[in-house]
Amino acid sequence: AEAGMRFDAAYTLPDEYLQKVDVASMAFSLEARDPLLDQDLVEWAMRLPLRWKLRGRENKYLLRRLAYRYVPRRLLDRPKRGFAVPIDRWLRGPLAGWARDLMNDPTLFSDLPLDRAQALVLLDLHLSGRRNVHPLLWAVLMLLAFWRRHQRGTH
């Protein structure tokens, strides 16, 4: 367990999680830092005995005990939830014009094995709100955007 925690601290945290937070926050000119990653605090926590970090299947044991004093249990004990990029809403909002522009460019469809009429039906289904088909629609749009960029040699 200790080796796994050290691996996560050395590789998973900086190479995955912190990098994603940095990219997302810097895109909006923000500096985001997690106060629980203060170097002194992390070094102290790494020196704690394993029984204070892990009890049975409960991780972050000591931190949770402290947090229960200040935060309602219902918030702390709920399952983890990921977050998704709201592509479905973006395609109906700020990206709708971009999507229409790609779909209305017949030159993009001439060399691709895509049926433009079906792609337009897909776009209409999504934009009208009748169906949420954003995963397939996004894949089609990404292919069209890629093709537009590389077909015209602007890469």
ABEGO torsion letter per residue (X at the ends): XAAAAAAAAAAAAAAAAAAAAAAAAAAAGBBBBBAAABAAAAAAAAABBAAAABBEABBGAAAAAAAAAABBAAAAABBBBBBBBBAAAAAABAAAAAAAAAAABAAAAAABBBBAAAAAAAAAAAAAGABBAAAAAAAAAAAAAAAAAAAAGAX
